[in-house]
Amino acid sequence: MVKNQYVYFFGGGKAEGNATMKNILGGKGANLAEMTNLGIPVPPGFTLSTGVCDAYYKNNQKYPAGVTAEVEGNLKKLESLTGKKLGDPKDPLLVSVRSGAAISMPGMMDTVLNLGLNEKAVEGLIKKTGNDRFAWDAYRRFIQMFGDVVMNVPHEEFEHILSNMKKNKKVQADTDLTAADLKIVVDQYKKVYKKYTKKDFPEDPKEQLWGSINAVFGSWNNPRAIKYRQINEIKGLLGTAVNVQTMVFGNYGDDSGTGVCFTRDPSTGKNVFYGEYLTNAQGEDVVAGIRTPLPIVDLKKKNPENYEKLIKIRANLENHYKDMQDMEFTIQQNILYILQTRTGKRTGLAAINIAVDMVDEKLITKEEALLRVSPDQVDQLLHPMIDPKGRKSLKTLAKGLNASPGAATGQIVFEAAEAEKWANEGKTVLLVRRETSPDDIGGMHVSRGILTSTGGMTSHAAVVARGMGTPCVAGCKEVVISGKTATIKEKKYNEGDWLTIDGSTGEVFEGEAKLIMPGITRNFKKFLGWADEVRKGAVRKEIKEKGFKVRTNADLPEDAKVAREYGAEGIGLCRTEHMFFDKGKLEIFQEMIVAEDIEQRKKVLKRLAALQKKDFTGIFRAMNGLPVTIRLLDPPLHEFVPKTKADAKILAEKTGVPLKKLMDKIESLHELNPMLGHRGCRLGITYPEVYDMQVEAIMNAACDVAKKDVKVFPEIMIPLVGTIEELAVLRNNAENVINDIFSKRKMKINYKIGTMIEIPRAAITADKIAEVADFFSFGTNDLTQMTFGYSRDDAGVFLPEYIQKGILEKDPFQVLDQEGVGQVVEIGVTRGRKTKPDLKIGICGEHGGEPSSVGFCYKVGMNYVSCSPYRVPIARLAAAQAVLRAAKE
């Protein structure tokens, strides 16, 4: 490597790059270089670096000085090594021009194959190979790809010509067309090319080469590539590299072929050689789903020698990279070539199984395994499945390939743009296509599931769906699509009709099936056990405590039970107001709100206390031995009153309060800005009897279960505190109630009283507030709202545009804003611990289950995070990863 080098050569057993240079050569270029150095049969070529792409866009689509000369120099080197010349009428060198960013973006950018063919070169190829059909097939493919990718000639125009030729010749497959047929196709392709471009198809191979290089660099910023980077949060890359590589041909004849294979099953993670291939085809035929490929094991029967070579290369690459590899290969006249290897995209299930198996095989360590699986992949394992109880009653319509696991049900749509539109309207969408293309990425992203009628396990739909964790059934031939209708076994299904797919079995069902959440597999449990070992073993000098815990937000005993099964170590937030919305309780609570005096209010509250105690009893039992943080009433009272006159009339009749008087009372509760109004601790100050009732219910429930040998650790949390005085008053009230209960029941249990830090003032004065608090829990939903000054109920109107325009990187209500809100949190942690070094601190907003936010919480010294039950496994992994990354730093 030399200073300011832009182009890197690989071939002849040596390469100027290696696998560590992904940021410069892109993933594809770096791996081609690495494989060349390993002695694997890779067709030679050269890579234009990502720096060229960066400069190309910065210089108004002009290349930096020296790039042209470097390309020319490397082209001569390639010609010398292969003994062929670009455009040679006797023995032409043909090359592919392909993209390759540092992070794999399958199918998102452009490729041109068979470059270098022209009127003279095609004749030379015929003479050299003695195969005129192959030569004309290669030429027609090149014109189509160059026209589509470089000059934006509509792809359908070329397909229409090819389809008509097959129709006229009464044949089904492209391979059934003769050389003479293909020669006519080439002539018609050139006419279409001229019709759209107003010029002849270029004969000069150098013009072809630079046009293709420009197009591939240009595809870095095409809409689908931009959308893919947005969806997958790919940022900070210079651009794509461009790989110019000697062509090898799988469409040479029946002794040739092409395929895609994985060193392990990308759907399940099983340690089996997995993939597909096509005889007499080029790679695009497999990926694009044009023909249905054969399983890779069939190659063992047809070409055992090359199959064994692939098996050896499989082992070599997996042992070298220590990860599952996705390989592309071509066999030309019985000679095997590897065109690409990259870390294989996989489902969440496969990611867990591969990580666990590779630790057992001593390929990687437990720590490496934990960092290799993303929290998003864990999320995939928590996707729904069809309820076994109702499965037998479903009508099975068809069966395709089980391309990406999980079940999905939805209203069918046939266009990606329509899927996005429907999803934005709140509809549940199932995308049904003949086969997806990279342009469909937006619609695929919002769909609950994907169903295609063609394509295999390595088609675009299958690969992208697995990467997204979206259920997919591919290659379901019984689904015949015409316009906005799918016909399955002679029955028509129109846009908007409901279908269900099972991506684990490949089945398609009629109607809307009931879906349930799956359980945790043995390997999943083992993997999360490793995560727990890491986070529980974390030595944390700053908080004088070992470990980093994961709790859950649960309001009902059923939620608490689910969370505990998923590994929650307590409840970090139990929202008591959610209990009031139950039928039977809401009416009583409404009676309390409209009560005319304190005595009447207390009378109603007594009835409510018994019901609340029952709820808390169930939660304490479910969390036997673990802490339970219960937040006292938080929302404003107007949220609980009747919303219509008819409902108000029912309440008036029940309470005996005149309707007009009741309506006046309801109107008086209305606030202009209720989120900053009479709620939280302010209700506790003005209506102390409400909080007293809740504390009484909590502690009586705790005493009841303690008598039955349930280990109970209640933590009473007072919300929306902004001053030490508010917390001091309410703590004193609570302790009076608690002491009275202990006195009457002649028993004591340990408890804590703390507060939510959700007002910026509370964080700033945390040193004062800590004087009367046993713990802090950061309510980052409200804290974000108040720090930004955004209403979380209304911010959805403008936040998408803010993110699109780069004003904000992420939605701050989904991902904690570490720069602003994070600083407020850090101030609160630091000042609270200054007063009480052993102060327990956690987070209970939904940020507690978001991986990057979990990492931040660990970094600032929190004892735990708390999240919804189904995000507990995600938080367990994110917490372990935070510990491992902090140790590295």
Salt bridges, closest charged atoms under 4 A:
GLU16 OE2 - LYS77 NZ 3.95
GLU34 OE2 - HIS320 NE2 2.61
ASP54 OD2 - LYS58 NZ 3.01
GLU72 OE1 - LYS206 NZ 3.21
ASP91 OD1 - LYS84 NZ 2.92
ASP91 OD2 - LYS128 NZ 3.79
ASP110 OD1 - ARG224 NH2 2.77
GLU119 OE2 - LYS190 NZ 2.46
ASP137 OD1 - ARG140 NE 3.00
ASP137 OD2 - ARG141 NE 3.10
ASP148 OD2 - HIS155 ND1 3.55
GLU159 OE2 - HIS155 NE2 3.76
ASP174 OD2 - ARG140 NH2 3.83
ASP174 OD1 - LYS166 NZ 2.68
ASP181 OD1 - LYS169 NZ 3.39
ASP187 OD2 - LYS191 NZ 3.57
ASP200 OD1 - LYS194 NZ 3.17
GLU233 OE1 - LYS810 NZ 3.46
ASP285 OD2 - ARG141 NH2 2.97
GLU305 OE2 - LYS309 NZ 3.84
GLU318 OE1 - ARG264 NH2 2.73
ASP323 OD1 - ARG346 NH1 2.92
ASP323 OD1 - ARG372 NH1 3.67
ASP326 OD2 - ARG342 NE 3.13
GLU328 OE1 - ARG98 NH2 2.82
ASP360 OD2 - LYS526 NZ 3.30
GLU361 OE1 - ARG264 NH2 2.63
ASP387 OD2 - LYS514 NZ 3.52
GLU415 OE1 - ARG433 NH1 3.51
GLU420 OE1 - LYS227 NZ 3.30
GLU425 OE2 - LYS421 NZ 3.49
GLU425 OE1 - LYS427 NZ 3.63
ASP439 OD1 - ARG224 NH1 3.22
ASP440 OD2 - ARG433 NH2 3.24
GLU495 OE1 - LYS484 NZ 3.72
ASP502 OD2 - ARG391 NH2 2.81
GLU507 OE1 - ARG391 NH2 2.74
GLU510 OE2 - LYS491 NZ 2.76
ASP532 OD1 - ARG535 NH2 2.95
ASP532 OD2 - ARG876 NH2 2.65
GLU533 OE1 - LYS366 NZ 3.89
GLU542 OE2 - ARG540 NE 3.62
GLU545 OE1 - LYS840 NZ 2.75
ASP555 OD1 - ARG575 NE 3.12
ASP555 OD2 - HIS578 ND1 2.69
GLU569 OE1 - ARG535 NH1 2.80
GLU569 OE2 - LYS536 NZ 3.78
GLU577 OE2 - ARG631 NH2 2.38
ASP582 OD2 - LYS585 NZ 3.22
GLU587 OE2 - LYS583 NZ 3.89
GLU591 OE1 - ARG607 NH1 3.30
GLU596 OE2 - LYS661 NZ 2.90
ASP615 OD2 - LYS585 NZ 2.36
ASP634 OD2 - ARG631 NH1 3.66
ASP634 OD2 - ARG679 NH2 2.87
ASP664 OD2 - LYS660 NZ 3.17
GLU689 OE2 - ARG601 NE 2.63
ASP704 OD2 - LYS613 NZ 2.99
ASP704 OD1 - ARG745 NH2 2.50
GLU715 OE1 - ARG551 NH1 3.04
GLU735 OE2 - ARG731 NE 3.13
ASP740 OD2 - LYS744 NZ 3.33
ASP774 OD2 - ARG731 NH2 3.14
ASP782 OD2 - ARG679 NH2 2.80
ASP782 OD1 - ARG792 NH2 3.58
GLU801 OE2 - LYS805 NZ 2.73
GLU809 OE2 - LYS235 NZ 3.11
